Amino acid sequence: MSERFSSKPASKDQQLAMKEIRSAFQTLEAEVECQCPSGRYKALAFTALEEAAMWANKAVTHEWSES
């Protein structure tokens, strides 16, 4: 069965990595909020940030190498 739709518990190192990634995305989110006028493109930028954050976290939990 495919692991495509499975979730995996994160190790302590993975949790730390995801926390750092989240912080970076929050910083970028704040910058977009301050610098971009409201409208469709700003909304698309936020959607793209949400998607990128999701894929980054999935990479950490699914492709992490403990070596």
CHARMM-style PDB file with segment names, atoms N, HN, CA, C and O in Angstrom:
ATOM      1  N   MET     1       0.844  -1.182   0.000  1.00  0.00      PROA
ATOM      2  CA  MET     1       0.000   0.000   0.000  1.00  0.00      PROA
ATOM      3  C   MET     1       0.888   1.243   0.000  1.00  0.00      PROA
ATOM      4  O   MET     1       1.943   1.267   0.633  1.00  0.00      PROA
ATOM      5  N   SER     2       0.454   2.250  -0.702  1.00  0.00      PROA
ATOM      6  HN  SER     2      -0.404   2.231  -1.216  1.00  0.00      PROA
ATOM      7  CA  SER     2       1.201   3.492  -0.833  1.00  0.00      PROA
ATOM      8  C   SER     2       1.285   4.242   0.493  1.00  0.00      PROA
ATOM      9  O   SER     2       0.362   4.210   1.307  1.00  0.00      PROA
ATOM     10  N   GLU     3       2.406   4.912   0.688  1.00  0.00      PROA
ATOM     11  HN  GLU     3       3.157   4.939   0.027  1.00  0.00      PROA
ATOM     12  CA  GLU     3       2.568   5.753   1.868  1.00  0.00      PROA
ATOM     13  C   GLU     3       2.132   7.190   1.581  1.00  0.00      PROA
ATOM     14  O   GLU     3       2.301   8.077   2.418  1.00  0.00      PROA
ATOM     15  N   ARG     4       1.583   7.405   0.415  1.00  0.00      PROA
ATOM     16  HN  ARG     4       1.446   6.685  -0.265  1.00  0.00      PROA
ATOM     17  CA  ARG     4       1.205   8.740  -0.019  1.00  0.00      PROA
ATOM     18  C   ARG     4       0.282   9.453   0.968  1.00  0.00      PROA
ATOM     19  O   ARG     4       0.418  10.656   1.190  1.00  0.00      PROA
ATOM     20  N   PHE     5      -0.640   8.725   1.548  1.00  0.00      PROA
ATOM     21  HN  PHE     5      -0.750   7.748   1.368  1.00  0.00      PROA
ATOM     22  CA  PHE     5      -1.636   9.338   2.421  1.00  0.00      PROA
ATOM     23  C   PHE     5      -1.414   9.011   3.895  1.00  0.00      PROA
ATOM     24  O   PHE     5      -2.292   9.236   4.727  1.00  0.00      PROA
ATOM     25  N   SER     6      -0.261   8.489   4.204  1.00  0.00      PROA
ATOM     26  HN  SER     6       0.453   8.306   3.527  1.00  0.00      PROA
ATOM     27  CA  SER     6       0.016   8.141   5.601  1.00  0.00      PROA
ATOM     28  C   SER     6       0.652   9.319   6.325  1.00  0.00      PROA
ATOM     29  O   SER     6       1.249  10.204   5.711  1.00  0.00      PROA
ATOM     30  N   SER     7       0.511   9.307   7.615  1.00  0.00      PROA
ATOM     31  HN  SER     7       0.026   8.588   8.113  1.00  0.00      PROA
ATOM     32  CA  SER     7       1.227  10.288   8.421  1.00  0.00      PROA
ATOM     33  C   SER     7       2.266   9.528   9.232  1.00  0.00      PROA
ATOM     34  O   SER     7       2.101   8.346   9.534  1.00  0.00      PROA
ATOM     35  N   LYS     8       3.318  10.220   9.570  1.00  0.00      PROA
ATOM     36  HN  LYS     8       3.452  11.180   9.325  1.00  0.00      PROA
ATOM     37  CA  LYS     8       4.394   9.588  10.317  1.00  0.00      PROA
ATOM     38  C   LYS     8       4.711  10.448  11.531  1.00  0.00      PROA
ATOM     39  O   LYS     8       4.763  11.673  11.420  1.00  0.00      PROA
ATOM     40  N   PRO     9       4.924   9.828  12.689  1.00  0.00      PROA
ATOM     41  CA  PRO     9       5.301  10.616  13.858  1.00  0.00      PROA
ATOM     42  C   PRO     9       6.679  11.246  13.635  1.00  0.00      PROA
ATOM     43  O   PRO     9       7.574  10.619  13.067  1.00  0.00      PROA
ATOM     44  N   ALA    10       6.834  12.465  14.078  1.00  0.00      PROA
ATOM     45  HN  ALA    10       6.108  12.975  14.539  1.00  0.00      PROA
ATOM     46  CA  ALA    10       8.099  13.178  13.899  1.00  0.00      PROA
ATOM     47  C   ALA    10       9.019  12.944  15.095  1.00  0.00      PROA
ATOM     48  O   ALA    10       8.584  12.976  16.246  1.00  0.00      PROA
ATOM     49  N   SER    11      10.282  12.713  14.806  1.00  0.00      PROA
ATOM     50  HN  SER    11      10.635  12.688  13.871  1.00  0.00      PROA
ATOM     51  CA  SER    11      11.282  12.591  15.858  1.00  0.00      PROA
ATOM     52  C   SER    11      11.557  13.979  16.449  1.00  0.00      PROA
ATOM     53  O   SER    11      11.078  14.986  15.928  1.00  0.00      PROA
ATOM     54  N   LYS    12      12.312  14.024  17.512  1.00  0.00      PROA
ATOM     55  HN  LYS    12      12.701  13.205  17.936  1.00  0.00      PROA
ATOM     56  CA  LYS    12      12.666  15.309  18.133  1.00  0.00      PROA
ATOM     57  C   LYS    12      13.429  16.195  17.149  1.00  0.00      PROA
ATOM     58  O   LYS    12      13.175  17.397  17.075  1.00  0.00      PROA
ATOM     59  N   ASP    13      14.368  15.607  16.388  1.00  0.00      PROA
ATOM     60  HN  ASP    13      14.574  14.631  16.447  1.00  0.00      PROA
ATOM     61  CA  ASP    13      15.116  16.381  15.398  1.00  0.00      PROA
ATOM     62  C   ASP    13      14.197  16.900  14.293  1.00  0.00      PROA
ATOM     63  O   ASP    13      14.337  18.037  13.843  1.00  0.00      PROA
ATOM     64  N   GLN    14      13.269  16.069  13.865  1.00  0.00      PROA
ATOM     65  HN  GLN    14      13.156  15.145  14.230  1.00  0.00      PROA
ATOM     66  CA  GLN    14      12.315  16.501  12.843  1.00  0.00      PROA
ATOM     67  C   GLN    14      11.415  17.611  13.371  1.00  0.00      PROA
ATOM     68  O   GLN    14      11.117  18.563  12.649  1.00  0.00      PROA
ATOM     69  N   GLN    15      10.979  17.497  14.623  1.00  0.00      PROA
ATOM     70  HN  GLN    15      11.221  16.724  15.209  1.00  0.00      PROA
ATOM     71  CA  GLN    15      10.148  18.539  15.223  1.00  0.00      PROA
ATOM     72  C   GLN    15      10.897  19.868  15.271  1.00  0.00      PROA
ATOM     73  O   GLN    15      10.317  20.921  15.006  1.00  0.00      PROA
ATOM     74  N   LEU    16      12.174  19.819  15.606  1.00  0.00      PROA
ATOM     75  HN  LEU    16      12.645  18.963  15.822  1.00  0.00      PROA
ATOM     76  CA  LEU    16      12.983  21.029  15.638  1.00  0.00      PROA
ATOM     77  C   LEU    16      13.098  21.628  14.234  1.00  0.00      PROA
ATOM     78  O   LEU    16      12.951  22.838  14.062  1.00  0.00      PROA
ATOM     79  N   ALA    17      13.358  20.791  13.239  1.00  0.00      PROA
ATOM     80  HN  ALA    17      13.477  19.808  13.379  1.00  0.00      PROA
ATOM     81  CA  ALA    17      13.454  21.274  11.862  1.00  0.00      PROA
ATOM     82  C   ALA    17      12.142  21.923  11.419  1.00  0.00      PROA
ATOM     83  O   ALA    17      12.150  22.985  10.798  1.00  0.00      PROA
ATOM     84  N   MET    18      11.014  21.280  11.741  1.00  0.00      PROA
ATOM     85  HN  MET    18      11.007  20.417  12.245  1.00  0.00      PROA
ATOM     86  CA  MET    18       9.718  21.835  11.347  1.00  0.00      PROA
ATOM     87  C   MET    18       9.435  23.142  12.077  1.00  0.00      PROA
ATOM     88  O   MET    18       8.804  24.036  11.513  1.00  0.00      PROA
ATOM     89  N   LYS    19       9.888  23.270  13.314  1.00  0.00      PROA
ATOM     90  HN  LYS    19      10.400  22.544  13.773  1.00  0.00      PROA
ATOM     91  CA  LYS    19       9.710  24.521  14.059  1.00  0.00      PROA
ATOM     92  C   LYS    19      10.498  25.648  13.390  1.00  0.00      PROA
ATOM     93  O   LYS    19      10.001  26.767  13.266  1.00  0.00      PROA
ATOM     94  N   GLU    20      11.713  25.354  12.964  1.00  0.00      PROA
ATOM     95  HN  GLU    20      12.117  24.445  13.064  1.00  0.00      PROA
ATOM     96  CA  GLU    20      12.538  26.355  12.289  1.00  0.00      PROA
ATOM     97  C   GLU    20      11.942  26.732  10.933  1.00  0.00      PROA
ATOM     98  O   GLU    20      11.946  27.903  10.554  1.00  0.00      PROA
ATOM     99  N   ILE    21      11.438  25.753  10.214  1.00  0.00      PROA
ATOM    100  HN  ILE    21      11.435  24.801  10.521  1.00  0.00      PROA
ATOM    101  CA  ILE    21      10.781  26.016   8.932  1.00  0.00      PROA
ATOM    102  C   ILE    21       9.547  26.893   9.151  1.00  0.00      PROA
ATOM    103  O   ILE    21       9.327  27.859   8.420  1.00  0.00      PROA
ATOM    104  N   ARG    22       8.749  26.552  10.156  1.00  0.00      PROA
ATOM    105  HN  ARG    22       8.928  25.767  10.750  1.00  0.00      PROA
ATOM    106  CA  ARG    22       7.541  27.328  10.463  1.00  0.00      PROA
ATOM    107  C   ARG    22       7.903  28.778  10.768  1.00  0.00      PROA
ATOM    108  O   ARG    22       7.227  29.700  10.311  1.00  0.00      PROA
ATOM    109  N   SER    23       8.962  28.978  11.534  1.00  0.00      PROA
ATOM    110  HN  SER    23       9.511  28.229  11.905  1.00  0.00      PROA
ATOM    111  CA  SER    23       9.401  30.325  11.879  1.00  0.00      PROA
ATOM    112  C   SER    23       9.793  31.113  10.628  1.00  0.00      PROA
ATOM    113  O   SER    23       9.453  32.289  10.500  1.00  0.00      PROA
ATOM    114  N   ALA    24      10.497  30.473   9.721  1.00  0.00      PROA
ATOM    115  HN  ALA    24      10.773  29.517   9.824  1.00  0.00      PROA
ATOM    116  CA  ALA    24      10.894  31.146   8.476  1.00  0.00      PROA
ATOM    117  C   ALA    24       9.671  31.535   7.651  1.00  0.00      PROA
ATOM    118  O   ALA    24       9.620  32.629   7.089  1.00  0.00      PROA
ATOM    119  N   PHE    25       8.687  30.637   7.579  1.00  0.00      PROA
ATOM    120  HN  PHE    25       8.729  29.748   8.036  1.00  0.00      PROA
ATOM    121  CA  PHE    25       7.468  30.950   6.831  1.00  0.00      PROA
ATOM    122  C   PHE    25       6.676  32.067   7.507  1.00  0.00      PROA
ATOM    123  O   PHE    25       6.077  32.897   6.824  1.00  0.00      PROA
ATOM    124  N   GLN    26       6.666  32.097   8.830  1.00  0.00      PROA
ATOM    125  HN  GLN    26       7.153  31.422   9.385  1.00  0.00      PROA
ATOM    126  CA  GLN    26       5.959  33.173   9.541  1.00  0.00      PROA
ATOM    127  C   GLN    26       6.624  34.518   9.277  1.00  0.00      PROA
ATOM    128  O   GLN    26       5.944  35.536   9.147  1.00  0.00      PROA
ATOM    129  N   THR    27       7.946  34.522   9.197  1.00  0.00      PROA
ATOM    130  HN  THR    27       8.498  33.695   9.302  1.00  0.00      PROA
ATOM    131  CA  THR    27       8.665  35.756   8.870  1.00  0.00      PROA
ATOM    132  C   THR    27       8.299  36.237   7.467  1.00  0.00      PROA
ATOM    133  O   THR    27       8.026  37.419   7.258  1.00  0.00      PROA
ATOM    134  N   LEU    28       8.295  35.321   6.520  1.00  0.00      PROA
ATOM    135  HN  LEU    28       8.517  34.361   6.689  1.00  0.00      PROA
ATOM    136  CA  LEU    28       7.932  35.673   5.148  1.00  0.00      PROA
ATOM    137  C   LEU    28       6.469  36.117   5.058  1.00  0.00      PROA
ATOM    138  O   LEU    28       6.146  37.054   4.328  1.00  0.00      PROA
ATOM    139  N   GLU    29       5.590  35.446   5.798  1.00  0.00      PROA
ATOM    140  HN  GLU    29       5.853  34.685   6.391  1.00  0.00      PROA
ATOM    141  CA  GLU    29       4.185  35.829   5.823  1.00  0.00      PROA
ATOM    142  C   GLU    29       4.032  37.277   6.301  1.00  0.00      PROA
ATOM    143  O   GLU    29       3.275  38.050   5.714  1.00  0.00      PROA
ATOM    144  N   ALA    30       4.740  37.634   7.348  1.00  0.00      PROA
ATOM    145  HN  ALA    30       5.355  37.006   7.825  1.00  0.00      PROA
ATOM    146  CA  ALA    30       4.669  38.996   7.881  1.00  0.00      PROA
ATOM    147  C   ALA    30       5.178  40.011   6.868  1.00  0.00      PROA
ATOM    148  O   ALA    30       4.621  41.102   6.746  1.00  0.00      PROA
ATOM    149  N   GLU    31       6.222  39.660   6.150  1.00  0.00      PROA
ATOM    150  HN  GLU    31       6.675  38.774   6.249  1.00  0.00      PROA
ATOM    151  CA  GLU    31       6.767  40.555   5.136  1.00  0.00      PROA
ATOM    152  C   GLU    31       5.772  40.766   3.994  1.00  0.00      PROA
ATOM    153  O   GLU    31       5.572  41.894   3.543  1.00  0.00      PROA
ATOM    154  N   VAL    32       5.156  39.694   3.535  1.00  0.00      PROA
ATOM    155  HN  VAL    32       5.318  38.778   3.901  1.00  0.00      PROA
ATOM    156  CA  VAL    32       4.142  39.809   2.477  1.00  0.00      PROA
ATOM    157  C   VAL    32       2.976  40.657   2.975  1.00  0.00      PROA
ATOM    158  O   VAL    32       2.463  41.504   2.245  1.00  0.00      PROA
ATOM    159  N   GLU    33       2.563  40.429   4.213  1.00  0.00      PROA
ATOM    160  HN  GLU    33       2.980  39.741   4.806  1.00  0.00      PROA
ATOM    161  CA  GLU    33       1.450  41.202   4.789  1.00  0.00      PROA
ATOM    162  C   GLU    33       1.760  42.691   4.780  1.00  0.00      PROA
ATOM    163  O   GLU    33       0.897  43.504   4.450  1.00  0.00      PROA
ATOM    164  N   CYS    34       2.985  43.053   5.139  1.00  0.00      PROA
ATOM    165  HN  CYS    34       3.687  42.393   5.407  1.00  0.00      PROA
ATOM    166  CA  CYS    34       3.364  44.467   5.217  1.00  0.00      PROA
ATOM    167  C   CYS    34       3.615  45.107   3.852  1.00  0.00      PROA
ATOM    168  O   CYS    34       3.282  46.273   3.638  1.00  0.00      PROA
ATOM    169  N   GLN    35       4.198  44.349   2.939  1.00  0.00      PROA
ATOM    170  HN  GLN    35       4.468  43.402   3.113  1.00  0.00      PROA
ATOM    171  CA  GLN    35       4.678  44.936   1.686  1.00  0.00      PROA
ATOM    172  C   GLN    35       3.699  44.855   0.520  1.00  0.00      PROA
ATOM    173  O   GLN    35       3.817  45.626  -0.431  1.00  0.00      PROA
ATOM    174  N   CYS    36       2.756  43.954   0.573  1.00  0.00      PROA
ATOM    175  HN  CYS    36       2.660  43.327   1.346  1.00  0.00      PROA
ATOM    176  CA  CYS    36       1.874  43.734  -0.573  1.00  0.00      PROA
ATOM    177  C   CYS    36       0.486  44.315  -0.323  1.00  0.00      PROA
ATOM    178  O   CYS    36      -0.082  44.142   0.755  1.00  0.00      PROA
ATOM    179  N   PRO    37      -0.053  45.004  -1.325  1.00  0.00      PROA
ATOM    180  CA  PRO    37      -1.422  45.498  -1.168  1.00  0.00      PROA
ATOM    181  C   PRO    37      -2.411  44.340  -1.196  1.00  0.00      PROA
ATOM    182  O   PRO    37      -2.155  43.303  -1.807  1.00  0.00      PROA
ATOM    183  N   SER    38      -3.533  44.530  -0.531  1.00  0.00      PROA
ATOM    184  HN  SER    38      -3.741  45.372  -0.034  1.00  0.00      PROA
ATOM    185  CA  SER    38      -4.565  43.496  -0.504  1.00  0.00      PROA
ATOM    186  C   SER    38      -5.090  43.251  -1.913  1.00  0.00      PROA
ATOM    187  O   SER    38      -5.164  44.160  -2.740  1.00  0.00      PROA
ATOM    188  N   GLY    39      -5.445  42.023  -2.153  1.00  0.00      PROA
ATOM    189  HN  GLY    39      -5.386  41.285  -1.481  1.00  0.00      PROA
ATOM    190  CA  GLY    39      -6.000  41.678  -3.453  1.00  0.00      PROA
ATOM    191  C   GLY    39      -5.717  40.234  -3.804  1.00  0.00      PROA
ATOM    192  O   GLY    39      -5.206  39.462  -2.993  1.00  0.00      PROA
ATOM    193  N   ARG    40      -6.055  39.896  -5.009  1.00  0.00      PROA
ATOM    194  HN  ARG    40      -6.470  40.523  -5.668  1.00  0.00      PROA
ATOM    195  CA  ARG    40      -5.949  38.520  -5.484  1.00  0.00      PROA
ATOM    196  C   ARG    40      -4.515  37.989  -5.409  1.00  0.00      PROA
ATOM    197  O   ARG    40      -4.294  36.861  -4.970  1.00  0.00      PROA
ATOM    198  N   TYR    41      -3.543  38.799  -5.834  1.00  0.00      PROA
ATOM    199  HN  TYR    41      -3.723  39.716  -6.191  1.00  0.00      PROA
ATOM    200  CA  TYR    41      -2.167  38.318  -5.879  1.00  0.00      PROA
ATOM    201  C   TYR    41      -1.599  38.093  -4.482  1.00  0.00      PROA
ATOM    202  O   TYR    41      -0.825  37.160  -4.267  1.00  0.00      PROA
ATOM    203  N   LYS    42      -1.975  38.926  -3.552  1.00  0.00      PROA
ATOM    204  HN  LYS    42      -2.604  39.684  -3.726  1.00  0.00      PROA
ATOM    205  CA  LYS    42      -1.551  38.718  -2.165  1.00  0.00      PROA
ATOM    206  C   LYS    42      -2.169  37.432  -1.623  1.00  0.00      PROA
ATOM    207  O   LYS    42      -1.498  36.647  -0.953  1.00  0.00      PROA
ATOM    208  N   ALA    43      -3.440  37.226  -1.916  1.00  0.00      PROA
ATOM    209  HN  ALA    43      -3.984  37.864  -2.460  1.00  0.00      PROA
ATOM    210  CA  ALA    43      -4.103  35.995  -1.486  1.00  0.00      PROA
ATOM    211  C   ALA    43      -3.426  34.771  -2.105  1.00  0.00      PROA
ATOM    212  O   ALA    43      -3.241  33.755  -1.434  1.00  0.00      PROA
ATOM    213  N   LEU    44      -3.058  34.868  -3.381  1.00  0.00      PROA
ATOM    214  HN  LEU    44      -3.208  35.693  -3.926  1.00  0.00      PROA
ATOM    215  CA  LEU    44      -2.353  33.758  -4.037  1.00  0.00      PROA
ATOM    216  C   LEU    44      -0.982  33.533  -3.406  1.00  0.00      PROA
ATOM    217  O   LEU    44      -0.538  32.392  -3.271  1.00  0.00      PROA
ATOM    218  N   ALA    45      -0.313  34.614  -3.020  1.00  0.00      PROA
ATOM    219  HN  ALA    45      -0.673  35.541  -3.129  1.00  0.00      PROA
ATOM    220  CA  ALA    45       0.988  34.481  -2.365  1.00  0.00      PROA
ATOM    221  C   ALA    45       0.844  33.726  -1.048  1.00  0.00      PROA
ATOM    222  O   ALA    45       1.658  32.857  -0.735  1.00  0.00      PROA
ATOM    223  N   PHE    46      -0.195  34.057  -0.273  1.00  0.00      PROA
ATOM    224  HN  PHE    46      -0.857  34.763  -0.527  1.00  0.00      PROA
ATOM    225  CA  PHE    46      -0.414  33.348   0.991  1.00  0.00      PROA
ATOM    226  C   PHE    46      -0.755  31.883   0.755  1.00  0.00      PROA
ATOM    227  O   PHE    46      -0.296  31.013   1.495  1.00  0.00      PROA
ATOM    228  N   THR    47      -1.551  31.604  -0.262  1.00  0.00      PROA
ATOM    229  HN  THR    47      -1.924  32.311  -0.863  1.00  0.00      PROA
ATOM    230  CA  THR    47      -1.883  30.211  -0.586  1.00  0.00      PROA
ATOM    231  C   THR    47      -0.620  29.442  -0.967  1.00  0.00      PROA
ATOM    232  O   THR    47      -0.430  28.300  -0.550  1.00  0.00      PROA
ATOM    233  N   ALA    48       0.231  30.069  -1.753  1.00  0.00      PROA
ATOM    234  HN  ALA    48       0.077  30.997  -2.093  1.00  0.00      PROA
ATOM    235  CA  ALA    48       1.481  29.414  -2.161  1.00  0.00      PROA
ATOM    236  C   ALA    48       2.390  29.177  -0.955  1.00  0.00      PROA
ATOM    237  O   ALA    48       3.053  28.143  -0.875  1.00  0.00      PROA
ATOM    238  N   LEU    49       2.426  30.123  -0.020  1.00  0.00      PROA
ATOM    239  HN  LEU    49       1.888  30.963  -0.085  1.00  0.00      PROA
ATOM    240  CA  LEU    49       3.224  29.921   1.194  1.00  0.00      PROA
ATOM    241  C   LEU    49       2.695  28.750   2.008  1.00  0.00      PROA
ATOM    242  O   LEU    49       3.471  27.933   2.505  1.00  0.00      PROA
ATOM    243  N   GLU    50       1.370  28.667   2.146  1.00  0.00      PROA
ATOM    244  HN  GLU    50       0.740  29.330   1.742  1.00  0.00      PROA
ATOM    245  CA  GLU    50       0.773  27.553   2.882  1.00  0.00      PROA
ATOM    246  C   GLU    50       1.143  26.219   2.236  1.00  0.00      PROA
ATOM    247  O   GLU    50       1.490  25.257   2.920  1.00  0.00      PROA
ATOM    248  N   GLU    51       1.064  26.183   0.909  1.00  0.00      PROA
ATOM    249  HN  GLU    51       0.782  26.965   0.353  1.00  0.00      PROA
ATOM    250  CA  GLU    51       1.386  24.939   0.200  1.00  0.00      PROA
ATOM    251  C   GLU    51       2.864  24.590   0.354  1.00  0.00      PROA
ATOM    252  O   GLU    51       3.206  23.431   0.590  1.00  0.00      PROA
ATOM    253  N   ALA    52       3.729  25.571   0.223  1.00  0.00      PROA
ATOM    254  HN  ALA    52       3.451  26.512   0.031  1.00  0.00      PROA
ATOM    255  CA  ALA    52       5.168  25.320   0.362  1.00  0.00      PROA
ATOM    256  C   ALA    52       5.502  24.838   1.770  1.00  0.00      PROA
ATOM    257  O   ALA    52       6.331  23.943   1.936  1.00  0.00      PROA
ATOM    258  N   ALA    53       4.866  25.422   2.783  1.00  0.00      PROA
ATOM    259  HN  ALA    53       4.193  26.149   2.648  1.00  0.00      PROA
ATOM    260  CA  ALA    53       5.106  24.986   4.158  1.00  0.00      PROA
ATOM    261  C   ALA    53       4.662  23.539   4.353  1.00  0.00      PROA
ATOM    262  O   ALA    53       5.340  22.754   5.016  1.00  0.00      PROA
ATOM    263  N   MET    54       3.525  23.200   3.773  1.00  0.00      PROA
ATOM    264  HN  MET    54       2.974  23.837   3.235  1.00  0.00      PROA
ATOM    265  CA  MET    54       3.023  21.828   3.885  1.00  0.00      PROA
ATOM    266  C   MET    54       4.017  20.840   3.261  1.00  0.00      PROA
ATOM    267  O   MET    54       4.343  19.816   3.861  1.00  0.00      PROA
ATOM    268  N   TRP    55       4.496  21.159   2.046  1.00  0.00      PROA
ATOM    269  HN  TRP    55       4.232  21.991   1.559  1.00  0.00      PROA
ATOM    270  CA  TRP    55       5.427  20.251   1.368  1.00  0.00      PROA
ATOM    271  C   TRP    55       6.761  20.171   2.109  1.00  0.00      PROA
ATOM    272  O   TRP    55       7.379  19.108   2.152  1.00  0.00      PROA
ATOM    273  N   ALA    56       7.202  21.267   2.682  1.00  0.00      PROA
ATOM    274  HN  ALA    56       6.700  22.131   2.648  1.00  0.00      PROA
ATOM    275  CA  ALA    56       8.448  21.243   3.454  1.00  0.00      PROA
ATOM    276  C   ALA    56       8.315  20.319   4.658  1.00  0.00      PROA
ATOM    277  O   ALA    56       9.214  19.528   4.943  1.00  0.00      PROA
ATOM    278  N   ASN    57       7.194  20.422   5.360  1.00  0.00      PROA
ATOM    279  HN  ASN    57       6.464  21.064   5.128  1.00  0.00      PROA
ATOM    280  CA  ASN    57       6.980  19.544   6.513  1.00  0.00      PROA
ATOM    281  C   ASN    57       6.855  18.089   6.092  1.00  0.00      PROA
ATOM    282  O   ASN    57       7.341  17.197   6.788  1.00  0.00      PROA
ATOM    283  N   LYS    58       6.211  17.842   4.967  1.00  0.00      PROA
ATOM    284  HN  LYS    58       5.817  18.567   4.402  1.00  0.00      PROA
ATOM    285  CA  LYS    58       6.088  16.467   4.486  1.00  0.00      PROA
ATOM    286  C   LYS    58       7.471  15.921   4.113  1.00  0.00      PROA
ATOM    287  O   LYS    58       7.764  14.752   4.364  1.00  0.00      PROA
ATOM    288  N   ALA    59       8.307  16.753   3.523  1.00  0.00      PROA
ATOM    289  HN  ALA    59       8.069  17.702   3.319  1.00  0.00      PROA
ATOM    290  CA  ALA    59       9.673  16.325   3.194  1.00  0.00      PROA
ATOM    291  C   ALA    59      10.436  15.935   4.450  1.00  0.00      PROA
ATOM    292  O   ALA    59      11.163  14.943   4.460  1.00  0.00      PROA
ATOM    293  N   VAL    60      10.267  16.723   5.514  1.00  0.00      PROA
ATOM    294  HN  VAL    60       9.676  17.530   5.506  1.00  0.00      PROA
ATOM    295  CA  VAL    60      10.959  16.422   6.769  1.00  0.00      PROA
ATOM    296  C   VAL    60      10.482  15.095   7.337  1.00  0.00      PROA
ATOM    297  O   VAL    60      11.300  14.287   7.775  1.00  0.00      PROA
ATOM    298  N   THR    61       9.183  14.856   7.340  1.00  0.00      PROA
ATOM    299  HN  THR    61       8.519  15.513   6.984  1.00  0.00      PROA
ATOM    300  CA  THR    61       8.675  13.634   7.976  1.00  0.00      PROA
ATOM    301  C   THR    61       8.757  12.399   7.103  1.00  0.00      PROA
ATOM    302  O   THR    61       8.758  11.285   7.625  1.00  0.00      PROA
ATOM    303  N   HSD    62       8.825  12.560   5.784  1.00  0.00      PROA
ATOM    304  HN  HSD    62       8.824  13.465   5.360  1.00  0.00      PROA
ATOM    305  CA  HSD    62       8.813  11.397   4.905  1.00  0.00      PROA
ATOM    306  C   HSD    62      10.153  11.084   4.258  1.00  0.00      PROA
ATOM    307  O   HSD    62      10.384   9.944   3.855  1.00  0.00      PROA
ATOM    308  N   GLU    63      11.046  12.069   4.148  1.00  0.00      PROA
ATOM    309  HN  GLU    63      10.859  12.995   4.475  1.00  0.00      PROA
ATOM    310  CA  GLU    63      12.297  11.845   3.439  1.00  0.00      PROA
ATOM    311  C   GLU    63      13.532  12.086   4.314  1.00  0.00      PROA
ATOM    312  O   GLU    63      14.649  12.199   3.808  1.00  0.00      PROA
ATOM    313  N   TRP    64      13.324  12.163   5.597  1.00  0.00      PROA
ATOM    314  HN  TRP    64      12.417  12.071   6.008  1.00  0.00      PROA
ATOM    315  CA  TRP    64      14.391  12.449   6.560  1.00  0.00      PROA
ATOM    316  C   TRP    64      15.371  11.280   6.609  1.00  0.00      PROA
ATOM    317  O   TRP    64      14.969  10.118   6.660  1.00  0.00      PROA
ATOM    318  N   SER    65      16.639  11.601   6.592  1.00  0.00      PROA
ATOM    319  HN  SER    65      16.965  12.546   6.550  1.00  0.00      PROA
ATOM    320  CA  SER    65      17.673  10.580   6.725  1.00  0.00      PROA
ATOM    321  C   SER    65      18.338  10.752   8.086  1.00  0.00      PROA
ATOM    322  O   SER    65      18.827  11.836   8.406  1.00  0.00      PROA
ATOM    323  N   GLU    66      18.359   9.714   8.869  1.00  0.00      PROA
ATOM    324  HN  GLU    66      17.963   8.833   8.610  1.00  0.00      PROA
ATOM    325  CA  GLU    66      18.946   9.779  10.206  1.00  0.00      PROA
ATOM    326  C   GLU    66      20.453   9.621  10.191  1.00  0.00      PROA
ATOM    327  O   GLU    66      21.070   9.573  11.255  1.00  0.00      PROA
ATOM    328  N   SER    67      21.061   9.539   9.023  1.00  0.00      PROA
ATOM    329  HN  SER    67      20.559   9.579   8.159  1.00  0.00      PROA
ATOM    330  CA  SER    67      22.512   9.333   8.957  1.00  0.00      PROA
ATOM    331  C   SER    67      23.292  10.591   9.203  1.00  0.00      PROA
ATOM    332  OT1 SER    67      24.523  10.569   9.178  1.00  0.00      PROA
TER     333      SER     67
END
